[in-house]
Structure formats: structure tokens, C-alpha cells
Amino acid sequence: MDSMNISLPGPLKAFIDSQVADGRYSSVSEYVRELVRADEKRKAQEKLETMLLEGLASPESSWVSSDLDGIRAAARAGH
């Protein structure tokens, strides 16, 4: 696994340390990885929603509401 060093202002470091101390995360690295994964997931969801809206707005669209279930399943399978 690669490593990365970051600099944080004192209050942010204290906040992260408190999250680890609360026991939800075993290390600062685990906490940061979780944040990055959540951001990655959020951006993928935004991209999917944008693509779906573009598709629905397209003149070729013959979308019906039941299609959404298949689209969601395919998106989940990709993660």
C-alpha cells in the first residue's frame, strides 16, 4: 500500500484524532480512507444521475419507470 503525508491545521487534526479515540476507526488512516471512499461513491452517484438525466432528455429516450430498477441494479453491481 502506498503512503501519503498531509498537513492539517490543529483543529482538523484534533477532530480526526477524536474520531479515532471514539473507537469507530482503528487509525487515522482508516478514517481518511473511509472519507475518500465516501467521496468517490458520491461522485460516482452524481455522474450516474447526470448521465440518466441526459439520457431522459434525449429525443431517443423511450424510458419507462420500470427501467430504473435495472439501471440501479447495474450501477450497484459496478461498485
Stockholm file with secondary structure:
# STOCKHOLM 1.0

chainA/1-79         MDSMNISLPGPLKAFIDSQVADGRYSSVSEYVRELVRADEKRKAQEKLETMLLEGLASPESSWVSSDLDGIRAAARAGH
#=GR chainA/1-79 SS CCCCCCCCCHHHHHHHHHHHHTTSCSSHHHHHHHHHHHHHHHHHHHHHHHHHHHHHHSTTCCCCTTHHHHHHHHHHHTC
#=GC SS_cons        CCCCCCCCCHHHHHHHHHHHHTTSCSSHHHHHHHHHHHHHHHHHHHHHHHHHHHHHHSTTCCCCTTHHHHHHHHHHHTC
//
